[in-house]
Amino acid sequence: MKLMRLNLQNWGPFVGQQELEFECPDEAPVVLIHGENMRGKTSIMRALRWALYGNPNMTNELQERNIGDFANWDARDSQETFTFGATLWFEHAGKHYEISRMAQATKAKGSGTQVNVVLDPPLMKEIGGETIAISQIDHRISSILDAKVADFFLFDGERLDQFEEMLKADESGMFMREQIELALGVPALLNLRDDVEYLFVLAEEQTKKHIKARIQNKKLQD
């Protein structure tokens, strides 16, 4: 998966429509988001997780947050009802996709800060191609990047100690290591190595047969 662009709408500290470009060269496929504390870096990470998985929380987070917590305060204070959420464009296996998850927030009666949230149906489509059925979206995303290992690719440096502990765990750690290797293409490289070794053996056998046939032909000619 290669992230291309993220659109935030009234998400966290980002009021209105805000867009971030993630495009980078293939020889340096890493995007760094830097800024002072409390400037929205983690909110961007959560928006990516929300767009992909419908859950803004990180894996094994100690205190999970409700989706209503990410409705922008300025939008809440200026409008009775407003839309918030995130839309992500990404590339995978030569195809470009758009996935969007939005929600409608309405001020809760009797509360100055709380909102009632109604989720819109998620939308995922291949650019210039099919629209993926809602029932298939989670499966499609999971097959590209499983939510359990997404933290290692949508990486929040503040959780470094937690990542180390997660990898040390027995069953979950083994699963994460396997999924990370899968996302990095390690199994494909190992299969390719085995295929090349097998083809090399076949080539050696064919070469020996060819040399033997040439020797026999030379004897016949003599």
VEXBA-633017 format. One record per residue (C-alpha): residue number from 1; residue in three letters; x, y, z. Coordinates in nm, 2 decimals. Example, Ala and Ser with C-alpha at 12.3 -4.5 7.8 and 13.67 -1.06 7.14 Angstrom:
% VEXBA-633017
SITE    i   aa      c1      c2      c3
SITE    1  ALA    1.23   -0.45    0.78
SITE    2  SER    1.37   -0.11    0.71
This chain:
% VEXBA-633017
SITE    i   aa      c1      c2      c3
SITE    1  MET    0.00    0.00    0.00
SITE    2  LYS    0.12    0.35   -0.09
SITE    3  LEU   -0.06    0.64    0.07
SITE    4  MET   -0.13    0.92   -0.18
SITE    5  ARG   -0.36    1.18   -0.02
SITE    6  LEU   -0.58    1.23    0.29
SITE    7  ASN   -0.87    1.47    0.32
SITE    8  LEU   -0.99    1.57    0.67
SITE    9  GLN   -1.33    1.72    0.73
SITE   10  ASN   -1.39    1.87    1.07
SITE   11  TRP   -1.16    1.61    1.22
SITE   12  GLY   -0.99    1.67    1.56
SITE   13  PRO   -0.82    2.01    1.55
SITE   14  PHE   -0.87    2.04    1.17
SITE   15  VAL   -1.17    2.26    1.10
SITE   16  GLY   -1.34    2.25    0.76
SITE   17  GLN   -1.17    2.07    0.47
SITE   18  GLN   -0.80    2.01    0.51
SITE   19  GLU   -0.59    1.80    0.27
SITE   20  LEU   -0.25    1.64    0.31
SITE   21  GLU   -0.03    1.51    0.02
SITE   22  PHE    0.17    1.19    0.10
SITE   23  GLU    0.33    1.13   -0.24
SITE   24  CYS    0.70    1.04   -0.22
SITE   25  PRO    0.96    0.88   -0.46
SITE   26  ASP    0.97    0.50   -0.48
SITE   27  GLU    1.34    0.51   -0.36
SITE   28  ALA    1.24    0.68   -0.03
SITE   29  PRO    0.89    0.55    0.04
SITE   30  VAL    0.86    0.70    0.39
SITE   31  VAL    0.65    0.99    0.50
SITE   32  LEU    0.74    1.18    0.82
SITE   33  ILE    0.49    1.41    0.99
SITE   34  HIS    0.67    1.65    1.23
SITE   35  GLY    0.53    1.92    1.45
SITE   36  GLU    0.51    2.06    1.80
SITE   37  ASN    0.30    1.88    2.07
SITE   38  MET   -0.08    1.91    2.05
SITE   39  ARG   -0.07    2.02    1.69
SITE   40  GLY   -0.26    1.73    1.54
SITE   41  LYS    0.00    1.47    1.45
SITE   42  THR   -0.17    1.18    1.63
SITE   43  SER   -0.51    1.30    1.50
SITE   44  ILE   -0.38    1.25    1.15
SITE   45  MET   -0.27    0.89    1.24
SITE   46  ARG   -0.62    0.83    1.39
SITE   47  ALA   -0.78    0.97    1.08
SITE   48  LEU   -0.59    0.72    0.87
SITE   49  ARG   -0.70    0.43    1.09
SITE   50  TRP   -1.06    0.56    1.09
SITE   51  ALA   -1.06    0.58    0.70
SITE   52  LEU   -0.91    0.23    0.67
SITE   53  TYR   -1.07    0.04    0.95
SITE   54  GLY   -1.36    0.24    1.09
SITE   55  ASN   -1.18    0.26    1.42
SITE   56  PRO   -0.97    0.56    1.52
SITE   57  ASN   -0.80    0.38    1.81
SITE   58  MET   -0.45    0.22    1.80
SITE   59  THR   -0.39   -0.15    1.86
SITE   60  ASN   -0.40   -0.24    2.24
SITE   61  GLU   -0.46    0.12    2.33
SITE   62  LEU   -0.50    0.16    2.71
SITE   63  GLN   -0.79    0.41    2.68
SITE   64  GLU   -1.00    0.38    2.37
SITE   65  ARG   -1.18    0.69    2.25
SITE   66  ASN   -1.53    0.72    2.09
SITE   67  ILE   -1.56    0.85    1.74
SITE   68  GLY   -1.76    1.15    1.87
SITE   69  ASP   -1.44    1.27    2.04
SITE   70  PHE   -1.29    1.36    1.70
SITE   71  ALA   -1.57    1.59    1.59
SITE   72  ASN   -1.41    1.94    1.56
SITE   73  TRP   -1.50    2.17    1.84
SITE   74  ASP   -1.52    2.48    1.62
SITE   75  ALA   -1.77    2.31    1.39
SITE   76  ARG   -1.96    2.19    1.70
SITE   77  ASP   -1.99    2.54    1.84
SITE   78  SER   -2.08    2.70    1.51
SITE   79  GLN   -2.33    2.45    1.37
SITE   80  GLU   -2.62    2.25    1.51
SITE   81  THR   -2.54    1.95    1.28
SITE   82  PHE   -2.22    1.90    1.08
SITE   83  THR   -2.02    1.63    0.89
SITE   84  PHE   -1.69    1.50    1.00
SITE   85  GLY   -1.46    1.22    0.89
SITE   86  ALA   -1.17    1.13    0.66
SITE   87  THR   -1.12    1.03    0.30
SITE   88  LEU   -0.80    0.85    0.19
SITE   89  TRP   -0.66    0.78   -0.15
SITE   90  PHE   -0.40    0.51   -0.19
SITE   91  GLU   -0.23    0.28   -0.44
SITE   92  HIS   -0.19   -0.10   -0.41
SITE   93  ALA   -0.08   -0.36   -0.66
SITE   94  GLY   -0.09   -0.10   -0.95
SITE   95  LYS   -0.45    0.01   -0.87
SITE   96  HIS   -0.57    0.34   -0.71
SITE   97  TYR   -0.84    0.34   -0.45
SITE   98  GLU   -1.05    0.59   -0.26
SITE   99  ILE   -1.20    0.50    0.08
SITE  100  SER   -1.42    0.74    0.28
SITE  101  ARG   -1.58    0.72    0.63
SITE  102  MET   -1.80    1.01    0.74
SITE  103  ALA   -2.04    1.08    1.03
SITE  104  GLN   -2.30    1.33    1.11
SITE  105  ALA   -2.26    1.50    1.45
SITE  106  THR   -2.54    1.69    1.63
SITE  107  LYS   -2.51    1.88    1.96
SITE  108  ALA   -2.64    1.67    2.25
SITE  109  LYS   -2.91    1.84    2.44
SITE  110  GLY   -2.82    1.96    2.78
SITE  111  SER   -2.45    1.93    2.71
SITE  112  GLY   -2.21    2.20    2.59
SITE  113  THR   -1.94    1.96    2.46
SITE  114  GLN   -2.10    1.62    2.37
SITE  115  VAL   -2.24    1.53    2.03
SITE  116  ASN   -2.47    1.26    1.91
SITE  117  VAL   -2.31    1.07    1.61
SITE  118  VAL   -2.48    0.89    1.32
SITE  119  LEU   -2.24    0.71    1.09
SITE  120  ASP   -2.27    0.73    0.72
SITE  121  PRO   -2.22    0.41    0.52
SITE  122  PRO   -1.85    0.37    0.43
SITE  123  LEU   -1.75    0.41    0.06
SITE  124  MET   -1.46    0.24   -0.11
SITE  125  LYS   -1.40    0.23   -0.48
SITE  126  GLU   -1.13    0.17   -0.73
SITE  127  ILE   -1.05    0.48   -0.93
SITE  128  GLY   -1.18    0.43   -1.28
SITE  129  GLY   -1.32    0.09   -1.17
SITE  130  GLU   -1.57   -0.08   -0.95
SITE  131  THR   -1.72    0.03   -0.62
SITE  132  ILE   -1.66   -0.22   -0.35
SITE  133  ALA   -1.96   -0.35   -0.17
SITE  134  ILE   -1.99   -0.23    0.19
SITE  135  SER   -1.99   -0.59    0.32
SITE  136  GLN   -1.66   -0.64    0.14
SITE  137  ILE   -1.47   -0.33    0.24
SITE  138  ASP   -1.33   -0.46    0.57
SITE  139  HIS   -1.21   -0.78    0.41
SITE  140  ARG   -1.05   -0.59    0.12
SITE  141  ILE   -0.86   -0.36    0.35
SITE  142  SER   -0.75   -0.64    0.58
SITE  143  SER   -0.61   -0.83    0.29
SITE  144  ILE   -0.40   -0.53    0.20
SITE  145  LEU   -0.29   -0.42    0.55
SITE  146  ASP   -0.42   -0.60    0.86
SITE  147  ALA   -0.54   -0.37    1.14
SITE  148  LYS   -0.33   -0.56    1.39
SITE  149  VAL    0.00   -0.46    1.23
SITE  150  ALA   -0.10   -0.12    1.09
SITE  151  ASP    0.06    0.05    1.39
SITE  152  PHE    0.40   -0.06    1.26
SITE  153  PHE    0.34    0.12    0.92
SITE  154  LEU    0.12    0.40    1.04
SITE  155  PHE    0.39    0.45    1.31
SITE  156  ASP    0.34    0.68    1.61
SITE  157  GLY    0.68    0.73    1.78
SITE  158  GLU    0.52    0.81    2.11
SITE  159  ARG    0.42    0.44    2.14
SITE  160  LEU    0.76    0.29    2.08
SITE  161  ASP    0.77    0.11    2.41
SITE  162  GLN    0.43   -0.04    2.35
SITE  163  PHE    0.54   -0.17    2.01
SITE  164  GLU    0.83   -0.35    2.16
SITE  165  GLU    0.61   -0.52    2.42
SITE  166  MET    0.36   -0.62    2.16
SITE  167  LEU    0.63   -0.79    1.95
SITE  168  LYS    0.76   -0.99    2.26
SITE  169  ALA    0.41   -1.14    2.32
SITE  170  ASP    0.39   -1.51    2.21
SITE  171  GLU    0.09   -1.57    1.99
SITE  172  SER    0.01   -1.20    1.90
SITE  173  GLY    0.38   -1.12    1.85
SITE  174  MET    0.42   -1.41    1.61
SITE  175  PHE    0.11   -1.31    1.42
SITE  176  MET    0.24   -0.95    1.40
SITE  177  ARG    0.59   -1.06    1.28
SITE  178  GLU    0.43   -1.28    1.01
SITE  179  GLN    0.20   -1.00    0.90
SITE  180  ILE    0.49   -0.74    0.89
SITE  181  GLU    0.69   -0.98    0.68
SITE  182  LEU    0.39   -1.03    0.45
SITE  183  ALA    0.34   -0.66    0.41
SITE  184  LEU    0.71   -0.61    0.33
SITE  185  GLY    0.70   -0.89    0.08
SITE  186  VAL    0.94   -1.12    0.26
SITE  187  PRO    0.75   -1.44    0.18
SITE  188  ALA    0.74   -1.35   -0.19
SITE  189  LEU    1.12   -1.29   -0.19
SITE  190  LEU    1.18   -1.62   -0.02
SITE  191  ASN    0.95   -1.80   -0.28
SITE  192  LEU    1.14   -1.62   -0.55
SITE  193  ARG    1.47   -1.73   -0.41
SITE  194  ASP    1.35   -2.09   -0.40
SITE  195  ASP    1.22   -2.07   -0.75
SITE  196  VAL    1.55   -1.93   -0.88
SITE  197  GLU    1.74   -2.21   -0.70
SITE  198  TYR    1.50   -2.47   -0.86
SITE  199  LEU    1.54   -2.32   -1.20
SITE  200  PHE    1.92   -2.32   -1.16
SITE  201  VAL    1.91   -2.69   -1.08
SITE  202  LEU    1.70   -2.75   -1.39
SITE  203  ALA    1.93   -2.54   -1.60
SITE  204  GLU    2.24   -2.74   -1.48
SITE  205  GLU    2.06   -3.07   -1.57
SITE  206  GLN    1.97   -2.94   -1.91
SITE  207  THR    2.33   -2.81   -1.97
SITE  208  LYS    2.47   -3.15   -1.87
SITE  209  LYS    2.23   -3.33   -2.11
SITE  210  HIS    2.32   -3.09   -2.38
SITE  211  ILE    2.70   -3.14   -2.33
SITE  212  LYS    2.65   -3.52   -2.32
SITE  213  ALA    2.45   -3.50   -2.65
SITE  214  ARG    2.72   -3.29   -2.81
SITE  215  ILE    2.99   -3.55   -2.71
SITE  216  GLN    2.78   -3.83   -2.85
SITE  217  ASN    2.72   -3.64   -3.17
SITE  218  LYS    3.10   -3.57   -3.20
SITE  219  LYS    3.17   -3.95   -3.16
SITE  220  LEU    2.92   -4.03   -3.43
SITE  221  GLN    3.07   -3.77   -3.66
SITE  222  ASP    3.42   -3.91   -3.60
